[in-house]
Amino acid sequence: MTQPQIVWLRRDLRILDNPALYEAAKLGPVVAVYVLDDARAKSHAYGGASRWWLHHSLESLGAEFANYNAKIVLRRGDAVEKLLEIAEEVGAGAIHANHHYEPWWRNAQRALAEKVDFRLYDGNYLLRVGAVTTGSGGQYKIYTPFSRAVRAVFPPRDLVPAPEALSSPEDLPETDILTDWNLIPSKPDWSGGLTENWEVGEAAAHAQLEGWGDHVDEYGDNRNLPSADKVSRLSPHLHFGEISPVQIWHQFRGKGSKGWQIFESQLIWRDYAQNVIAQFPLYARENYRKDFDTIRWRDPDTDEAAARDLKAWQRGKTGYPIVDAGMRQLWQTGWMHNRVRMIAASFLIKHLLVDWRRGEQWFWDTLVDADYGSNAVNWQWTAGTGVDSNMFVRIMAPLSQSEKFDAAAYIREYVPELVDLDEPYIHDPDEFGRRPENYPAKMIGHREGRERALSAYRVMKSDLEHKDR
């Protein structure tokens, strides 16, 4: 008698191009399992926006499985324990899963491999982490040579079709009810903006990909213009694995446009981020450059002014229109334009002198595409603390960035207090004496914030010099 095969679903909530699902289905009836394991991830258990997306993604995938006369088993608790329980209940031949590189999932994968027939596949990235190495056989730490090495071994793997047959055993284990997990906010329900802005699920991901095909060639020219909004918006679909980067790559592989080449670089950056966290598992919690462990950040836990500034940044009330527009877009929609993410992150770290980890945690809770690797790598790049990062002393000027990247329409959309202001006043209402009474004054001047950050950096350097004497 053919033994059931368990497929452990995590951030691979799709049927097409899912190697673990495809290989398991060839061997027997499939028991697809999703375990909500908050304790294992600790501070990086899914935040509010991600939980909203997860609910709808599981709901959508469950409906797709039903079309195959199959079901998904839901359990809550320790993933290893729950999977082993189910394996024993059904007499599973093996547990199949796609590689994940977050430290808590790597620990779980090792634990399962010690106890059962556990089979891992490469399904969520362009290349297997570790597939490209330096001339000495080591792992790349810097993005540019990593990117060149990745392109040198392209194409990525072939696409995997949907399973030829997909069925569940007649006696499925008991399953939780998705609504009992309370992933959807209710008291209050703050998710209206997410519902208005996103369609969730594998079919929605492919519809978004098809629409993006009309704009990808223009990506190089428009990607930095928040008012144009000519970006793919595929990031949450990629994060939850409703579509794979390999599917996107093969969709556009024949294109030679500059726009596609730059977008391909963004897909490679996702692989790079996984490469970083595979080498440095605590990258979202610890500075790579240990010198920065001594910088004197303003601490919102002990400094009332810093706490007020952090809250104002979170709510989009800094007095800097481009920053406030981005933070309000994030709060309303669970997403922020990439150029504005850099501006808002730089403002928190440099102008407000608040530890980058505060921002990483806020983005983790509010982004629908919050990804452990990408989020951490991007924040450490902006802070100047990362293995490959911008220099701390390079400080973005949000007011000039706003004008340079033509953000007026974007500001009007998300900062209604400024909707009646024309250019150039809308970029810096304080400077031109055009600030409405219901819009906050700048919480700190650009020059003042810049000098404070540079002073903290000089003090850090001085402290280290004295320490080394």
VEXDREN-2710 file (C-alpha; in Angstrom, 1 decimal):
% VEXDREN-2710
k/r/px/py/pz
1/MET/0.0/0.0/0.0
2/THR/1.3/3.5/-0.9
3/GLN/2.3/5.5/2.1
4/PRO/1.0/9.1/2.5
5/GLN/3.5/11.8/2.0
6/ILE/3.6/14.9/4.2
7/VAL/4.3/18.3/2.5
8/TRP/5.2/21.0/5.0
9/LEU/4.0/24.3/3.8
10/ARG/5.5/27.6/5.0
11/ARG/6.3/30.4/2.6
12/ASP/5.5/28.4/-0.5
13/LEU/1.7/28.7/-0.6
14/ARG/1.3/27.7/-4.3
15/ILE/0.6/24.6/-6.4
16/LEU/2.6/25.5/-9.6
17/ASP/6.4/25.4/-9.4
18/ASN/6.4/23.9/-6.0
19/PRO/9.1/21.2/-6.0
20/ALA/8.3/19.7/-2.6
21/LEU/4.6/19.3/-3.5
22/TYR/5.4/17.9/-6.9
23/GLU/7.9/15.3/-5.7
24/ALA/5.6/14.2/-2.8
25/ALA/2.6/13.8/-5.0
26/LYS/4.5/11.4/-7.3
27/LEU/5.0/9.0/-4.3
28/GLY/1.5/8.8/-2.9
29/PRO/-1.4/10.7/-1.4
30/VAL/-0.4/14.1/0.1
31/VAL/-1.0/15.4/3.5
32/ALA/-0.3/19.1/3.2
33/VAL/0.4/20.7/6.6
34/TYR/0.7/24.3/7.7
35/VAL/1.8/24.9/11.3
36/LEU/1.4/28.3/12.9
37/ASP/4.5/28.3/15.1
38/ASP/4.9/31.7/16.7
39/ALA/7.1/30.6/19.6
40/ARG/9.9/29.3/17.4
41/ALA/10.3/32.6/15.6
42/LYS/10.2/34.7/18.9
43/SER/10.5/38.4/18.0
44/HIS/10.0/37.5/14.3
45/ALA/6.7/35.7/14.6
46/TYR/4.4/37.2/12.0
47/GLY/3.3/40.8/12.6
48/GLY/-0.2/42.1/12.1
49/ALA/-0.1/42.8/8.4
50/SER/1.6/39.5/7.6
51/ARG/-1.0/37.6/9.6
52/TRP/-3.8/39.2/7.6
53/TRP/-2.1/38.1/4.4
54/LEU/-1.4/34.6/5.7
55/HIS/-5.1/34.1/6.5
56/HIS/-6.2/35.0/3.0
57/SER/-3.4/33.1/1.4
58/LEU/-4.2/29.9/3.3
59/GLU/-7.9/30.4/2.5
60/SER/-7.1/30.8/-1.2
61/LEU/-4.8/27.8/-1.4
62/GLY/-7.3/25.7/0.5
63/ALA/-9.8/26.4/-2.2
64/GLU/-7.3/25.4/-4.9
65/PHE/-6.5/22.2/-3.1
66/ALA/-10.3/21.5/-3.0
67/ASN/-10.3/21.6/-6.8
68/TYR/-8.0/18.5/-6.6
69/ASN/-10.1/16.9/-4.0
70/ALA/-7.4/17.5/-1.4
71/LYS/-7.2/19.5/1.8
72/ILE/-4.6/21.4/4.0
73/VAL/-4.2/20.3/7.6
74/LEU/-3.8/23.3/9.9
75/ARG/-2.1/22.9/13.3
76/ARG/-0.8/25.5/15.9
77/GLY/2.2/24.9/18.1
78/ASP/5.7/23.7/17.7
79/ALA/6.2/22.8/14.1
80/VAL/8.6/19.9/14.7
81/GLU/6.3/18.3/17.3
82/LYS/3.2/18.7/15.2
83/LEU/4.7/17.3/12.0
84/LEU/6.1/14.3/13.9
85/GLU/2.6/13.7/15.4
86/ILE/0.9/13.8/12.0
87/ALA/3.6/11.6/10.5
88/GLU/2.9/9.0/13.1
89/GLU/-0.9/9.3/12.8
90/VAL/-0.9/8.8/9.0
91/GLY/2.1/6.4/8.7
92/ALA/3.9/8.9/6.5
93/GLY/6.6/7.7/4.1
94/ALA/8.5/11.0/4.3
95/ILE/8.1/14.7/5.1
96/HIS/8.8/17.0/2.1
97/ALA/9.6/20.7/2.3
98/ASN/11.2/23.5/0.4
99/HIS/14.4/25.0/1.9
100/HIS/13.9/28.0/4.2
101/TYR/16.8/29.9/5.6
102/GLU/15.5/31.9/8.6
103/PRO/17.4/30.6/11.6
104/TRP/14.3/29.2/13.4
105/TRP/13.4/27.2/10.3
106/ARG/16.9/25.9/9.8
107/ASN/16.9/24.7/13.3
108/ALA/13.5/22.9/12.7
109/GLN/14.8/21.4/9.5
110/ARG/17.8/19.9/11.3
111/ALA/15.6/18.5/14.1
112/LEU/13.3/16.8/11.6
113/ALA/16.2/15.4/9.6
114/GLU/17.4/13.7/12.8
115/LYS/14.1/11.9/13.4
116/VAL/12.4/11.1/10.1
117/ASP/12.9/10.7/6.4
118/PHE/13.0/14.4/5.7
119/ARG/13.5/15.7/2.1
120/LEU/14.3/19.3/1.2
121/TYR/14.0/20.9/-2.2
122/ASP/15.1/24.2/-3.7
123/GLY/11.9/26.1/-4.6
124/ASN/11.8/29.6/-3.2
125/TYR/14.8/31.4/-4.8
126/LEU/16.5/31.7/-8.1
127/LEU/19.4/29.5/-6.9
128/ARG/20.1/27.3/-3.9
129/VAL/21.8/29.3/-1.2
130/GLY/25.5/28.5/-1.4
131/ALA/25.3/27.5/-5.1
132/VAL/27.7/30.3/-6.1
133/THR/31.0/30.7/-4.3
134/THR/34.1/32.9/-4.4
135/GLY/37.3/31.9/-6.1
136/SER/38.5/30.6/-2.7
137/GLY/35.3/28.6/-2.3
138/GLY/33.8/30.9/0.3
139/GLN/30.4/32.6/0.5
140/TYR/29.9/36.0/-1.0
141/LYS/29.3/38.9/1.4
142/ILE/29.1/41.8/-1.1
143/TYR/26.2/42.1/-3.4
144/THR/27.9/43.2/-6.7
145/PRO/30.3/40.2/-7.1
146/PHE/27.5/37.9/-5.8
147/SER/25.2/39.3/-8.6
148/ARG/27.8/38.8/-11.3
149/ALA/28.4/35.2/-10.1
150/VAL/24.7/34.4/-10.1
151/ARG/24.2/35.7/-13.6
152/ALA/27.2/33.7/-14.8
153/VAL/25.5/30.4/-13.9
154/PHE/22.0/31.4/-15.2
155/PRO/19.5/30.1/-16.2
156/PRO/18.0/29.0/-12.9
157/ARG/16.3/25.6/-12.7
158/ASP/13.5/24.6/-15.0
159/LEU/9.9/25.3/-13.9
160/VAL/8.1/22.5/-12.1
161/PRO/4.6/21.7/-13.3
162/ALA/1.5/21.2/-11.2
163/PRO/1.3/17.6/-9.8
164/GLU/-0.1/15.2/-12.3
165/ALA/-2.3/13.9/-9.5
166/LEU/-3.0/15.4/-6.1
167/SER/-5.1/13.7/-3.5
168/SER/-5.4/13.4/0.3
169/PRO/-5.7/10.1/2.2
170/GLU/-9.3/9.1/3.1
171/ASP/-8.6/9.5/6.8
172/LEU/-7.0/12.9/7.2
173/PRO/-5.8/14.0/10.6
174/GLU/-7.8/16.6/12.5
175/THR/-7.3/20.2/11.4
176/ASP/-7.7/23.5/13.1
177/ILE/-10.2/25.9/11.8
178/LEU/-8.5/28.9/10.1
179/THR/-10.8/31.5/11.6
180/ASP/-10.0/30.2/15.1
181/TRP/-6.4/31.5/14.6
182/ASN/-7.7/35.1/14.7
183/LEU/-5.3/36.2/12.1
184/ILE/-7.8/38.9/10.9
185/PRO/-8.0/41.9/13.2
186/SER/-11.4/42.5/14.7
187/LYS/-11.2/44.8/17.7
188/PRO/-10.6/47.1/15.9
189/ASP/-10.5/45.9/12.4
190/TRP/-7.7/48.1/10.9
191/SER/-7.4/46.0/7.7
192/GLY/-9.7/48.0/5.4
193/GLY/-6.8/49.6/3.5
194/LEU/-5.2/46.2/3.0
195/THR/-8.4/44.7/1.6
196/GLU/-8.8/47.7/-0.7
197/ASN/-5.3/47.4/-2.1
198/TRP/-4.5/43.7/-2.4
199/GLU/-5.8/40.5/-3.9
200/VAL/-4.2/37.5/-2.2
201/GLY/-3.4/34.1/-3.5
202/GLU/-1.7/32.2/-6.3
203/ALA/-4.2/33.3/-9.0
204/ALA/-3.8/36.9/-7.9
205/ALA/0.0/36.6/-8.0
206/HIS/-0.2/35.4/-11.6
207/ALA/-2.6/38.2/-12.6
208/GLN/-0.2/40.7/-11.1
209/LEU/2.6/39.2/-13.0
210/GLU/0.7/39.4/-16.3
211/GLY/-0.1/43.1/-15.7
212/TRP/3.5/43.8/-14.8
213/GLY/4.5/42.5/-18.2
214/ASP/3.2/45.7/-19.7
215/HIS/5.5/47.9/-17.5
216/VAL/8.7/45.9/-16.7
217/ASP/10.6/47.5/-19.7
218/GLU/10.0/50.9/-18.1
219/TYR/11.1/49.9/-14.7
220/GLY/14.6/51.5/-15.0
221/ASP/13.1/54.9/-15.7
222/ASN/10.2/54.8/-13.3
223/ARG/11.1/52.7/-10.3
224/ASN/12.3/55.6/-8.2
225/LEU/9.2/57.8/-8.8
226/PRO/6.6/57.1/-6.1
227/SER/4.0/59.2/-7.9
228/ALA/4.3/57.1/-11.0
229/ASP/3.9/53.8/-9.0
230/LYS/5.4/51.8/-11.9
231/VAL/6.6/48.9/-9.7
232/SER/5.6/45.3/-9.7
233/ARG/3.9/45.0/-6.3
234/LEU/4.9/41.3/-6.5
235/SER/6.9/41.4/-3.2
236/PRO/4.2/40.0/-0.9
237/HIS/3.3/37.3/-3.4
238/LEU/7.0/36.4/-3.5
239/HIS/7.4/36.4/0.2
240/PHE/4.5/34.1/0.9
241/GLY/5.5/31.9/-2.1
242/GLU/2.3/32.4/-4.1
243/ILE/4.6/32.8/-7.0
244/SER/8.3/31.9/-7.3
245/PRO/11.1/34.1/-8.6
246/VAL/11.9/31.3/-11.1
247/GLN/8.4/31.7/-12.6
248/ILE/9.0/35.4/-12.9
249/TRP/12.5/34.9/-14.5
250/HIS/11.2/32.5/-17.1
251/GLN/8.3/34.8/-17.9
252/PHE/10.7/37.6/-18.9
253/ARG/13.8/35.6/-19.9
254/GLY/13.6/36.7/-23.5
255/LYS/13.6/40.4/-22.7
256/GLY/16.8/42.4/-23.1
257/SER/15.5/45.7/-21.9
258/LYS/17.3/47.8/-19.2
259/GLY/14.1/47.7/-17.2
260/TRP/14.1/43.9/-17.0
261/GLN/17.8/43.8/-16.2
262/ILE/17.3/46.1/-13.2
263/PHE/14.2/44.2/-12.1
264/GLU/16.2/41.0/-12.4
265/SER/18.8/42.6/-10.1
266/GLN/16.0/43.0/-7.5
267/LEU/15.2/39.3/-7.7
268/ILE/18.9/38.5/-7.2
269/TRP/18.9/40.9/-4.2
270/ARG/16.3/38.5/-2.6
271/ASP/18.7/35.6/-3.1
272/TYR/21.6/37.8/-1.7
273/ALA/19.6/38.5/1.5
274/GLN/19.1/34.8/2.1
275/ASN/22.8/34.3/1.4
276/VAL/23.5/36.8/4.2
277/ILE/21.2/35.4/6.8
278/ALA/22.5/31.9/6.1
279/GLN/26.0/33.2/7.1
280/PHE/24.8/35.5/9.8
281/PRO/21.6/34.1/11.3
282/LEU/21.1/36.9/13.8
283/TYR/21.4/39.6/11.2
284/ALA/18.0/41.2/12.1
285/ARG/19.1/41.5/15.7
286/GLU/22.9/42.3/15.7
287/ASN/25.1/44.8/13.9
288/TYR/27.5/43.1/11.5
289/ARG/29.9/46.0/12.1
290/LYS/30.6/45.7/15.8
291/ASP/31.9/49.2/16.1
292/PHE/28.3/50.4/16.0
293/ASP/27.5/48.5/19.2
294/THR/29.0/51.5/20.9
295/ILE/27.1/54.3/19.1
296/ARG/24.9/56.3/21.5
297/TRP/21.5/55.9/20.0
298/ARG/18.6/57.8/21.5
299/ASP/16.6/55.2/23.4
300/PRO/12.8/55.5/23.3
301/ASP/12.6/53.3/26.4
302/THR/14.4/55.8/28.6
303/ASP/14.2/59.1/26.7
304/GLU/10.7/60.7/26.5
305/ALA/11.7/62.9/23.5
306/ALA/13.1/59.9/21.6
307/ALA/9.8/58.0/22.4
308/ARG/7.7/60.9/21.0
309/ASP/9.9/61.1/17.9
310/LEU/9.6/57.3/17.2
311/LYS/5.8/57.5/17.6
312/ALA/5.6/60.5/15.3
313/TRP/7.7/58.7/12.7
314/GLN/5.5/55.6/12.9
315/ARG/2.4/57.6/12.4
316/GLY/3.7/59.8/9.6
317/LYS/3.8/63.1/11.6
318/THR/7.4/64.2/11.2
319/GLY/6.8/67.4/9.3
320/TYR/8.7/66.0/6.3
321/PRO/6.1/65.3/3.7
322/ILE/7.9/62.5/1.8
323/VAL/8.6/60.6/5.0
324/ASP/5.0/61.1/6.3
325/ALA/3.5/60.0/3.0
326/GLY/5.5/56.8/3.1
327/MET/4.7/56.0/6.7
328/ARG/1.0/56.6/6.2
329/GLN/1.0/54.5/3.0
330/LEU/2.6/51.7/5.1
331/TRP/0.0/52.1/7.8
332/GLN/-2.9/52.2/5.4
333/THR/-1.9/49.6/2.8
334/GLY/0.8/47.4/4.4
335/TRP/3.3/48.4/1.8
336/MET/5.6/51.3/0.9
337/HIS/7.3/52.4/-2.3
338/ASN/10.9/51.2/-2.3
339/ARG/12.6/54.6/-2.8
340/VAL/10.5/56.0/0.1
341/ARG/11.4/53.0/2.3
342/MET/15.0/54.1/2.0
343/ILE/14.2/57.8/2.7
344/ALA/12.0/56.9/5.7
345/ALA/14.6/54.5/7.1
346/SER/17.4/56.9/6.8
347/PHE/15.3/59.6/8.5
348/LEU/14.7/57.4/11.5
349/ILE/18.4/56.3/11.8
350/LYS/20.2/59.5/10.9
351/HIS/17.8/62.5/11.6
352/LEU/16.2/61.0/14.7
353/LEU/19.3/58.9/15.8
354/VAL/17.1/55.9/16.7
355/ASP/18.5/52.4/16.5
356/TRP/17.8/50.7/13.1
357/ARG/16.3/47.7/14.9
358/ARG/13.4/49.8/16.0
359/GLY/12.6/50.5/12.4
360/GLU/13.2/46.8/11.4
361/GLN/10.6/45.7/14.0
362/TRP/8.1/48.3/12.9
363/PHE/8.4/47.3/9.3
364/TRP/8.2/43.7/10.4
365/ASP/4.8/44.3/12.0
366/THR/3.3/46.6/9.3
367/LEU/4.6/45.3/6.0
368/VAL/2.7/42.6/4.1
369/ASP/6.0/41.6/2.5
370/ALA/8.0/41.6/5.7
371/ASP/10.9/39.2/5.0
372/TYR/13.5/38.3/7.6
373/GLY/16.4/38.4/5.2
374/SER/15.4/41.3/3.0
375/ASN/14.1/43.5/5.8
376/ALA/17.3/43.1/7.9
377/VAL/19.7/43.5/5.0
378/ASN/17.9/46.7/3.8
379/TRP/17.9/48.2/7.3
380/GLN/21.6/47.4/7.9
381/TRP/22.5/48.7/4.5
382/THR/20.8/52.1/5.3
383/ALA/22.3/52.2/8.8
384/GLY/25.8/51.6/7.6
385/THR/26.1/48.7/10.0
386/GLY/25.9/45.8/7.5
387/VAL/28.3/43.5/5.8
388/ASP/27.5/45.4/2.5
389/SER/26.1/48.8/3.3
390/ASN/25.9/52.5/2.7
391/MET/28.3/54.6/4.8
392/PHE/26.7/56.0/8.0
393/VAL/28.0/59.5/7.1
394/ARG/26.1/59.5/3.8
395/ILE/22.8/61.0/5.0
396/MET/19.8/61.3/2.7
397/ALA/18.2/64.7/2.4
398/PRO/14.5/63.9/2.4
399/LEU/13.4/67.3/1.1
400/SER/15.6/67.3/-1.9
401/GLN/14.8/63.6/-2.5
402/SER/11.1/64.5/-2.6
403/GLU/11.6/67.1/-5.3
404/LYS/14.2/65.1/-7.3
405/PHE/11.9/62.1/-7.5
406/ASP/8.7/64.1/-8.3
407/ALA/6.8/63.0/-5.2
408/ALA/4.1/65.7/-5.2
409/ALA/1.2/63.5/-6.3
410/TYR/2.3/60.8/-3.9
411/ILE/2.3/63.2/-1.0
412/ARG/-1.1/64.6/-1.9
413/GLU/-2.5/61.0/-1.9
414/TYR/-1.3/60.1/1.5
415/VAL/-1.0/63.5/3.3
416/PRO/-4.4/65.1/2.7
417/GLU/-3.4/68.2/4.8
418/LEU/-1.1/69.2/1.9
419/VAL/-3.5/68.4/-1.0
420/ASP/-3.9/72.1/-2.0
421/LEU/-0.2/72.9/-2.1
422/ASP/1.5/73.3/-5.5
423/GLU/5.2/72.6/-6.2
424/PRO/7.7/73.3/-4.9
425/TYR/5.9/74.2/-1.7
426/ILE/4.5/70.8/-1.1
427/HIS/8.0/69.3/-0.7
428/ASP/8.9/71.6/2.2
429/PRO/5.9/73.7/3.4
430/ASP/7.9/75.1/6.4
431/GLU/10.6/76.5/4.3
432/PHE/8.2/78.4/2.1
433/GLY/5.9/79.5/4.9
434/ARG/3.0/77.4/3.4
435/ARG/2.5/74.9/6.2
436/PRO/-1.2/74.4/7.0
437/GLU/-2.1/74.6/10.7
438/ASN/-3.2/70.9/10.8
439/TYR/0.1/69.7/9.5
440/PRO/3.0/69.3/12.0
441/ALA/6.1/71.4/11.9
442/LYS/9.4/69.7/11.2
443/MET/10.4/67.8/14.3
444/ILE/14.1/68.6/13.6
445/GLY/15.8/70.6/10.9
446/HIS/17.7/68.7/8.2
447/ARG/21.0/70.4/9.1
448/GLU/20.4/69.9/12.8
449/GLY/19.6/66.2/12.4
450/ARG/22.6/65.7/10.1
451/GLU/25.0/67.3/12.5
452/ARG/23.6/65.3/15.5
453/ALA/24.1/62.1/13.6
454/LEU/27.7/63.0/12.5
455/SER/28.5/64.0/16.0
456/ALA/27.3/60.6/17.4
457/TYR/29.4/58.9/14.7
458/ARG/32.5/61.0/15.7
459/VAL/32.0/60.2/19.4
460/MET/31.7/56.5/18.5
461/LYS/35.0/56.6/16.6
462/SER/36.6/58.5/19.5
463/ASP/35.4/56.0/22.0
464/LEU/36.8/53.1/20.0
465/GLU/40.2/54.9/19.6
466/HIS/40.5/55.4/23.3
467/LYS/39.5/51.8/23.9
468/ASP/42.2/50.5/21.6
469/ARG/45.0/52.5/23.3
END
